[in-house]
């Protein structure tokens, strides 16, 4: 394996052409090497650590839940999407029927309200 390409995190990203160049370099590195690494400042590393430490064990999203959410976003008009909402299958995927799914903020507004 070649040496990992390392990219620093910019202090801000505003969507300018200059901001896109590092993103394009990241994609090119991933396409060639299938891996790269990000260099973070101590403050950025500490902030990432705080976020990871603050997350609770039950906040993960398993593959099935991720697939269901993506399906619902990509195909909001399909009958299967309506059935997922009618049967409250997102709550069933989270393992806690009747309790709001941890995906609730990720779902489209129409799905959250139950209106299809």
Secondary structure, 3 states (H helix, E strand, C coil): CCCCCEEECCCCCCCCHHHHHHHHHHHHHHHHHCCCEEECCHHHHHHHHHHHHHCCHHHCCCHHHHHHHHHHHHCCCCHHHHHHHHCCHHHHHCCCCCCCCCCHHHCCHHHHHCCC
